[in-house]
Amino acid sequence: MGGVKMLLVSTKEIGDALRHKRKQMGLSQSELGKRVGLDQKKVSLMENGNPNTRVESLLRLLSALELGVVLQPKADSSQNDSTDF
């Protein structure tokens, strides 16, 4: 299960990670879009770091790419090890 964990802090970094994984899986933007009910243009916008991407669309894309999201406090956070957000 492990896998590589990446700390992504910008929409550009998220888009780059999406593009890398899509290409790794041998999918075109159109093919990926069809799997999740989005057109190619929306996939392109996400991969280019569009800050107006809907969370629901991003989650569908991540699922199709066999990726997930982990929320954690920032490393420089002054909070203790609490799971409260």
C-alpha distances in whole Angstrom, upper triangle without the diagonal:
4,6,10,11,15,18,20,23,25,26,26,23,21,23,22,19,19,22,19,16,19,21,18,18,21,22,26,26,28,26,23,26,27,23,23,27,28,30,30,32,29,26,28,29,26,25,28,27,30,30,31,28,27,24,24,24,22,19,20,19,16,15,16,15,11,11,12,14,14,18,19,22,24,24,28,28,31,29,28,24,25,23,26,26
4,7,8,12,15,18,21,23,24,24,21,20,22,21,17,18,21,18,16,19,21,18,18,22,23,26,27,29,27,24,27,28,25,25,29,29,31,30,32,30,27,28,29,25,24,27,26,29,29,30,28,27,24,25,25,22,20,21,20,16,16,18,16,13,12,12,14,13,16,17,20,21,21,25,25,28,27,25,22,23,21,24,25
4,6,10,13,15,19,21,21,21,18,17,19,18,14,15,17,15,13,16,17,14,15,19,20,23,23,26,24,21,24,26,23,23,27,27,29,28,29,27,24,25,26,23,21,24,23,26,26,28,25,26,23,23,23,20,18,19,18,15,15,16,13,11,10,11,13,13,16,17,20,21,21,24,25,28,27,27,24,25,23,26,25
4,7,10,12,16,18,19,19,15,14,17,15,12,14,16,13,12,16,17,14,16,19,20,23,23,26,24,22,24,26,24,24,27,27,28,27,28,26,23,24,24,21,19,22,21,24,24,27,24,25,22,23,23,19,18,20,18,15,16,17,14,12,10,11,12,12,15,16,19,18,18,22,23,26,26,25,23,24,22,25,24
4,7,9,13,15,17,17,13,13,15,14,11,14,16,14,13,17,18,16,18,21,22,24,23,27,25,22,24,27,24,23,27,26,28,27,27,25,22,23,23,20,19,21,19,22,22,24,22,23,20,21,21,18,17,19,17,14,16,18,15,13,10,10,10,9,12,12,15,15,15,18,19,23,22,22,19,21,19,22,21
4,6,10,12,13,13,10,10,13,12,9,12,14,13,13,16,17,16,18,21,21,23,22,26,25,22,23,26,24,23,26,25,27,25,26,23,21,21,21,18,16,18,16,19,19,22,20,21,19,21,20,16,16,19,17,14,16,18,15,14,11,11,10,10,12,12,14,13,13,17,18,22,22,22,20,21,20,22,21
4,6,10,12,12,9,9,13,12,11,13,16,15,15,18,20,19,21,24,24,25,24,27,27,23,25,28,26,24,27,26,27,26,26,23,21,22,21,17,17,18,15,18,17,20,19,20,18,20,20,16,17,20,18,15,18,20,17,17,13,12,10,9,10,10,11,10,11,13,15,19,19,20,18,19,18,20,18
4,6,8,9,6,6,10,10,9,11,14,14,14,17,19,19,20,23,22,23,21,25,25,21,22,26,24,22,25,23,25,23,23,20,18,18,17,14,13,14,12,14,14,17,15,17,15,18,18,14,15,18,16,14,17,19,16,17,13,12,10,11,11,12,13,11,13,15,16,20,20,22,21,21,20,21,19
4,7,8,7,8,11,12,12,14,16,16,17,20,21,22,24,26,25,25,23,26,27,24,24,28,26,24,26,24,26,24,23,21,19,19,17,15,14,14,11,14,12,15,15,17,15,19,18,15,17,20,18,16,20,21,19,20,16,15,12,12,12,12,12,10,12,14,15,18,19,21,21,21,20,20,18
4,5,5,6,9,10,11,13,14,16,17,19,20,21,23,25,24,23,21,24,25,22,22,26,25,23,24,22,23,22,20,18,17,16,14,12,12,11,8,10,9,12,12,15,14,18,17,14,16,19,17,16,19,21,19,20,17,16,14,15,14,15,16,14,16,17,18,22,22,25,24,24,23,23,20
4,5,5,6,9,10,10,12,14,15,16,18,20,21,23,21,20,18,21,22,19,19,22,22,20,21,18,19,18,16,14,13,13,10,8,9,8,4,7,6,9,9,12,12,15,14,11,14,16,14,14,17,19,17,19,16,15,14,16,15,17,18,17,19,20,21,25,25,27,27,26,25,25,21
4,5,5,6,9,10,11,12,14,15,17,18,20,21,20,19,17,20,22,19,19,23,23,21,22,19,20,18,16,15,13,12,10,9,7,6,4,8,9,12,12,15,15,18,16,13,16,18,16,15,19,19,17,19,17,17,16,18,18,20,20,19,21,22,23,27,27,30,29,29,27,28,25
4,5,5,6,9,10,11,12,14,15,16,18,20,19,19,17,21,22,19,20,23,23,21,23,21,21,19,18,17,15,14,13,10,9,9,7,11,11,15,14,16,16,18,17,13,16,18,15,14,18,18,16,17,14,15,14,15,16,17,18,17,18,20,21,25,26,27,26,27,25,26,23
4,5,5,6,9,10,11,12,14,15,17,19,17,17,15,19,19,16,17,20,19,18,20,18,19,17,17,14,12,12,11,8,7,9,7,10,10,13,11,13,12,15,13,10,12,14,11,10,14,15,13,14,11,12,11,13,14,16,18,17,19,21,22,25,26,27,26,26,24,25,22
4,5,5,6,9,10,10,12,14,15,17,15,15,12,16,17,14,14,18,18,16,18,15,16,14,13,12,9,9,8,6,4,5,5,8,10,12,10,13,13,15,13,10,13,14,11,11,15,15,13,15,13,14,14,16,18,20,22,20,22,24,25,29,29,31,30,30,27,28,25
4,5,5,6,9,10,11,12,14,15,15,15,13,17,18,15,16,20,19,19,21,18,18,16,16,15,12,11,11,9,6,7,8,11,13,16,14,17,17,19,16,13,16,17,13,13,16,16,13,15,13,15,15,17,19,21,22,21,22,24,26,30,30,32,30,31,29,30,27
4,5,5,6,9,10,10,12,14,14,15,14,17,17,14,16,19,18,17,20,18,19,17,17,16,13,13,13,10,8,10,10,13,15,17,15,17,16,17,15,12,14,15,12,10,13,13,10,12,10,12,12,15,17,18,21,20,21,24,25,29,29,30,28,28,26,28,25
4,6,5,6,9,10,11,12,11,12,10,14,14,11,12,15,14,14,16,14,15,14,14,13,9,10,11,8,6,9,10,12,14,16,13,15,14,15,13,10,11,12,8,8,11,10,8,10,9,11,12,15,18,20,23,22,24,26,27,31,31,32,30,30,27,29,26
4,6,5,6,8,10,11,10,10,9,12,13,11,12,16,15,15,17,15,15,13,13,13,9,9,11,9,6,9,10,13,16,17,15,17,17,18,15,13,15,15,11,11,14,13,10,13,12,15,16,19,21,23,26,25,26,29,30,34,34,35,33,33,31,32,30
4,6,5,6,9,10,10,11,12,15,15,13,15,18,17,18,20,18,19,16,17,16,13,13,15,12,9,12,13,16,19,21,18,20,20,20,18,15,16,17,13,12,15,14,10,13,12,15,16,19,21,23,26,25,26,28,30,33,33,34,32,33,31,32,30
4,5,5,6,9,9,11,11,15,13,11,14,16,15,15,18,17,18,16,18,16,13,14,16,13,11,14,15,18,20,21,18,19,18,19,16,14,14,14,11,9,12,10,7,9,9,12,14,17,20,22,25,25,26,29,30,33,33,34,31,32,29,31,29
4,5,5,6,6,7,8,11,10,8,11,13,12,13,16,14,15,13,15,14,10,11,14,12,10,13,15,17,19,20,17,19,18,18,15,13,14,13,10,10,12,9,7,10,11,14,16,20,22,25,28,27,29,32,33,36,36,37,34,35,32,33,31
4,5,5,6,7,9,12,11,10,13,15,15,16,19,17,17,14,16,16,13,13,16,14,11,14,17,19,22,23,20,22,22,22,19,17,18,17,13,14,15,13,10,13,14,17,19,22,25,28,30,29,31,33,35,38,38,39,37,37,35,36,34
4,5,8,10,12,15,13,12,16,17,16,18,20,20,20,17,20,19,16,16,19,17,14,17,19,21,24,25,22,24,23,23,20,18,19,18,14,14,15,13,10,12,13,16,19,21,25,27,29,29,30,33,34,38,37,38,35,36,34,36,34
4,6,9,11,13,11,10,14,15,13,15,18,18,18,16,19,19,15,16,19,17,15,18,20,22,25,25,22,23,22,22,19,17,17,16,13,13,13,10,8,10,12,16,19,22,25,27,30,30,31,35,36,39,39,39,36,37,34,36,34
4,7,10,12,10,10,13,14,13,16,18,18,18,15,18,18,15,16,19,18,15,18,21,23,26,26,23,25,24,23,20,19,20,18,15,15,16,13,11,13,15,19,22,25,28,31,34,33,34,37,38,42,42,42,40,40,37,39,37
4,7,8,6,6,10,11,10,13,15,14,14,12,15,15,12,13,16,15,13,17,19,20,23,23,20,22,22,21,17,17,18,15,12,14,14,11,10,13,15,18,21,24,27,30,33,33,34,37,38,42,41,42,39,39,37,38,36
4,5,5,6,8,10,11,13,14,13,11,9,12,13,10,10,14,14,12,15,17,19,22,22,19,21,21,21,17,17,18,16,13,15,16,13,12,16,17,20,22,26,29,31,34,34,35,38,39,43,42,43,41,41,38,39,37
4,6,5,6,9,10,11,12,10,8,5,8,9,6,7,10,10,9,12,14,15,18,18,16,17,18,18,14,14,16,14,11,13,15,12,12,15,16,19,21,24,27,30,32,32,34,36,37,41,40,41,39,39,36,37,35
4,5,5,6,9,10,10,8,7,5,8,10,8,9,12,13,13,15,17,17,21,20,17,18,20,18,15,15,17,15,12,15,16,13,14,17,19,21,23,27,29,32,35,35,37,39,40,44,43,44,42,41,38,39,37
4,5,5,7,9,10,10,9,8,12,12,10,12,15,15,14,17,19,20,23,22,19,20,20,19,15,16,17,14,11,14,14,11,12,15,17,20,22,26,29,32,35,35,37,40,40,44,43,44,41,41,38,39,36
4,5,5,7,9,8,9,8,11,11,8,10,13,12,12,15,17,17,20,19,16,16,17,15,12,12,13,10,8,10,11,7,8,12,13,16,19,22,25,28,31,31,33,36,36,40,39,40,38,37,34,35,33
4,5,5,6,4,5,6,9,8,6,9,12,11,12,15,16,16,18,17,14,14,15,14,10,11,13,10,8,11,12,9,11,14,15,17,19,23,25,29,31,32,34,37,37,40,39,40,38,38,34,35,32
4,5,5,6,7,8,12,11,10,13,15,15,16,19,20,19,22,20,17,17,18,15,12,14,15,11,10,14,13,10,13,16,17,19,22,26,28,31,34,35,37,40,40,43,42,43,41,40,36,37,35
4,6,8,10,11,14,13,11,15,17,15,16,19,20,20,22,21,17,17,17,14,12,13,13,9,8,11,10,7,10,12,14,17,19,23,25,29,32,33,35,38,38,41,40,41,38,37,34,35,33
4,6,9,11,13,11,10,14,15,13,15,18,18,18,19,18,14,13,13,11,8,10,10,6,6,10,9,7,10,12,14,15,17,21,23,27,30,31,33,36,35,39,37,38,36,35,31,32,30
4,7,10,12,10,10,14,15,14,16,19,19,18,20,18,14,13,14,12,9,12,12,9,9,13,12,11,14,16,17,18,20,24,26,29,32,33,36,38,38,41,40,41,39,37,34,34,32
4,7,8,6,7,10,11,11,13,15,16,15,17,15,12,12,13,11,8,10,12,9,9,13,13,12,14,17,17,18,20,24,25,29,31,32,35,37,36,40,39,40,38,37,34,34,31
4,5,6,7,9,10,11,13,15,16,15,17,16,13,14,16,15,11,13,15,13,12,15,16,14,16,19,20,21,23,26,28,31,34,34,37,39,39,42,41,43,41,40,37,37,34
4,6,5,6,9,10,11,12,15,14,17,16,14,15,17,16,13,14,16,14,12,15,17,14,15,19,19,21,23,26,28,31,34,33,36,38,38,42,41,43,41,40,37,38,35
4,5,5,6,9,10,10,13,11,15,13,12,14,17,16,13,14,17,15,13,17,19,17,17,21,21,22,23,27,28,31,33,32,35,37,37,41,40,42,41,40,37,37,34
4,5,5,6,9,10,11,9,12,11,8,10,13,13,9,10,13,12,11,14,16,15,15,19,18,19,20,23,24,28,30,29,32,34,34,37,37,39,37,36,34,33,30
4,5,5,6,9,10,10,13,12,10,12,13,13,9,9,12,11,8,11,14,12,12,16,15,17,18,21,23,26,28,28,31,33,33,37,36,38,36,35,33,33,30
4,5,5,6,9,9,12,13,11,14,16,16,13,12,15,15,12,14,17,15,15,18,18,19,20,23,25,27,29,29,31,33,33,37,37,39,37,37,34,35,32
4,5,5,6,5,9,9,8,11,13,15,11,11,15,15,12,15,18,17,16,20,18,19,19,22,23,26,28,27,29,31,31,35,35,37,36,35,33,33,29
4,5,5,5,8,9,6,9,11,12,9,8,11,12,9,11,14,14,13,16,15,16,16,19,20,22,24,24,26,28,28,32,32,34,32,32,29,29,26
4,5,8,11,12,10,13,14,15,12,10,13,14,11,12,15,14,13,16,14,16,16,19,21,23,25,24,26,28,29,33,33,34,33,33,30,31,28
4,6,9,11,11,14,15,17,15,13,16,17,14,15,19,18,16,20,18,19,19,21,22,24,26,24,26,28,29,33,33,35,34,34,32,32,29
4,6,9,8,12,13,16,13,11,15,16,14,14,18,18,17,19,17,17,16,19,19,21,22,21,23,25,25,29,30,32,31,31,29,29,25
4,5,6,10,12,14,12,11,15,16,14,15,19,19,18,21,19,19,18,20,20,23,24,23,26,27,27,30,31,33,32,32,29,29,26
4,6,9,10,14,12,11,15,17,15,16,19,20,20,22,19,19,17,19,18,21,21,20,23,24,24,28,28,30,30,29,27,26,23
4,6,9,12,11,11,14,15,15,16,19,20,20,22,20,19,18,20,20,22,23,23,26,27,27,30,30,32,31,30,28,27,23
4,6,9,7,7,10,12,11,13,15,16,17,19,17,16,15,18,18,21,23,23,26,27,27,30,29,32,30,29,27,26,23
4,5,5,6,9,10,11,12,14,16,17,18,17,16,15,17,17,21,22,23,26,28,27,30,29,31,30,28,25,24,21
4,5,5,6,9,10,10,12,14,15,16,14,12,11,14,14,17,19,20,24,25,24,27,26,28,26,25,22,21,18
4,5,5,6,9,10,11,13,14,15,14,13,12,15,16,20,22,23,27,29,27,30,29,30,28,27,23,23,20
4,5,5,6,9,10,11,12,14,13,13,13,17,18,21,24,25,28,30,29,32,31,33,31,29,26,26,23
4,5,5,6,9,10,11,12,11,10,10,14,15,18,21,21,24,27,26,29,28,30,28,27,24,24,21
4,5,5,6,9,10,10,9,8,8,12,13,17,20,21,24,27,26,29,28,29,26,25,22,22,20
4,5,5,6,9,10,10,10,11,15,17,21,24,25,28,30,30,33,31,32,30,29,25,26,24
4,5,5,6,9,8,10,12,15,18,21,24,25,27,30,29,33,32,33,31,30,27,27,25
4,5,5,6,5,6,8,12,15,18,21,22,24,27,27,30,29,30,27,27,24,25,23
4,5,5,6,7,10,13,16,19,23,24,26,29,29,32,31,31,28,27,24,25,24
4,5,8,10,13,17,19,23,26,27,29,32,32,35,34,34,32,31,28,29,27
4,5,9,12,15,18,21,25,25,27,30,30,34,33,33,31,30,27,29,27
4,7,11,14,17,20,23,24,26,29,29,33,31,31,28,28,25,27,26
4,7,10,14,16,20,21,22,25,26,29,28,28,25,25,22,24,23
4,7,10,13,17,18,20,23,23,26,25,25,22,22,19,20,19
4,7,10,13,15,17,20,19,23,21,22,19,19,16,17,15
4,6,10,12,14,17,16,19,18,18,15,15,12,14,13
4,7,9,12,15,13,16,15,15,13,12,10,11,10
4,6,9,11,10,13,11,12,10,10,8,10,9
4,6,8,6,9,8,9,9,9,9,10,8
4,5,5,9,9,11,11,12,12,13,11
4,6,9,10,11,11,13,14,15,14
4,6,9,11,12,14,16,16,15
4,5,8,10,11,13,13,12
4,7,10,11,14,13,13
4,7,7,10,10,10
4,6,9,10,11
4,7,9,11
4,5,8
4,6
4
